[in-house]
Amino acid sequence: QVEGNPTAKLFIIVYIVCGLSVFTYSAYHLGQLIVSVEMRAILERRRMQNSISKLQNHYIVCGLGRMGTIICETLQERGKPFIVIDFDEERLAEVCTERNWLHLEGDATDDRILENAGIARARSLASVLPTDADNVYVVLSARMLSPELQIIVRAGDEKAVTKLQRAGATRVIS
């Protein structure tokens, strides 16, 4: 019997207000958490792009496999500025973020990605992508974008060596 009982009415009002308060508070904090993670990612990307745009005479490493990681570690040991390009976002986050390496997520065969990496201001480019076809494409793109750039590329087999040299590679490692 709620109709005639003022205590029961008061209890129901307080119960509803408390329930709505807890729900609103929880929704607010969940929303803040989601926005904060997204904002951190956006700010990190912006910081990364600002750092990349300031690079001069740097090295560009295309591909973050076993060989790409070795090249980056060597450059870091020697104190040389470099940027890594790879399409595997998880691999970049796993390797580059913890080591504080500059990196771009994307396809190294895309001219826009190479331009974002500052190929016009770069000293050298190393392409160690998994396939010779991708490496040839990167060499052609890089040579067109920066004619004086030193380009070092890995070849999977002997037939690819001459093709990579004709495409514009400075040095081919088989």
N, C-alpha and C positions, 0 to 999 in steps of 0.2 A: 504494500500500500504506500506508494510514493506520493499520490495526489494530496493527501492531507497531512503528510509528515514533512515539516520544514527541515528537519535534520537530514532526512534521506535526500531531499532536493539539494541541500547544500553539499552533501557528500558527492552526489552525481556531478554537480558543477565543478567542484574541486578536482574530481577524478578526470573529467574531460579536459579541463585546463592543463592539468599536469601531463596528461597523455599527449596533448598537442604540443606542449612545451618540449617534452623529450623528443618527439618526432622532429620538430622544427630545428632543434639544436643539433640532432644527429644529421639531418639533411644538410644543414649549413656546413658542418665540419667535413662531411663527405665531399661536398661541392668544393670547399676550399682545398682539400687534399688533391682532387683531380686538377683543379686550376693551377695549383702550385707545381705539380709535376709537369704539366704542359708548359707553364711559364719558364720553369728551369730549363727544359729542353730548348725552348725558343731562345732564351738568353744565352745558353751554351752555344747554339748554332750561330748566333749573332757575334759572340765573342770569338768563335773560331774563324768566321769569315773576316772579321776585323784583323785578326792576327795574320791570316793568309794574305790579305790585301797589303800588308806592310812588308811582306817578304821581298828580298832582293837577292839575286845570285843564289837562289836556293835550289834544292834538288827535288824532283818529282818522282815518286816511286809508284808505278802502276801495277797493282796486284799485291795482295798481302798474304801470299802463301808462305811456304817455307823459305824460299829464296828472297821474297820481298821482306820478310821479317828480318832475315840476316842482314840484308842491305841497310834497313832502317837502324838496326842495332849498331852497325858499323858507323853509320853517319852520326848517330847520337854519341857514341864513344869519342868521335873526333870533333864533336861540337859544331857540326854542320847543320844549317837549317834545312828542313825537308818537310814535305807533305806527302801523305799516302792517299792514293785513290783506289777504292775497291767497291764493288757492288754489294758485298755481304755486310749488311748493317750490324748484324750480331757479332761478326768477327772483328769489325772495326771497334765496336764498343768494348769487346773483350780484351783486345790487344792494345789499341791506341789510347783509349781513355785512361786505363790504369797507368800507362807509361807517359801520359801527357803529350802524345804525339799529335801534331796537326793532321787532320784527315778530312776527306770528302767522300761521301757516299754517292756512288754513281758509276756509270759505265765509262771507263777511260777512253773508249773509242769515240765518245761524244765530244765534239769540239767545244761545246759550252762548258763541260766539266773541266777540260784542259785549260780553258780561258779563266775559269773560276779559280783554278789552282795557280794562276799567275805564270802561265807558260811564256808569255812575252818577256817576263823579268827573270826567268829561271836560268840557271847555269847549265843544268843537265837533267836528262830524263832517263829513267831506267824502266823498261817495260818487261815485266816477268809474268805476263798473263799465261793462263794454262794452254792456250792454243796458239800455233804459229799464225793462223789467220787473224786473230785478234791483235797479235803483236805487229803484224804487217800494217794493219789498219791504224794502230796507234802511231807507228812510225810515219806513215803517210800524213796523218793529221798533224802531228807535231812538226814535221818538216815544213808543211804549208803555213802553219801558224807562227813558226819561229825558225827561219832559215839558218841561223847561226848556232842553234842549240846543239849541244853534244847529246847524242842519243845512243844509249847502250841497251841492247835487247838480247833476250835469251831465245835461242832457236832449239826446237825440239829434235830436228834431224838435219842432216847435211844438205838436203835439197832446199831447205828454207834459208840457209845462210846467204846464198847469192841473191835470193829474192828480197831478203831484208836489207842487204847492202844496196841493191838497186832502188829500194823504196826510200833510202836516205839514212839508214842507220850508220852512225859513226863507228861503232864497234859491235860485233855480233859474237856472243858467247854461246858455244854449242855444248 
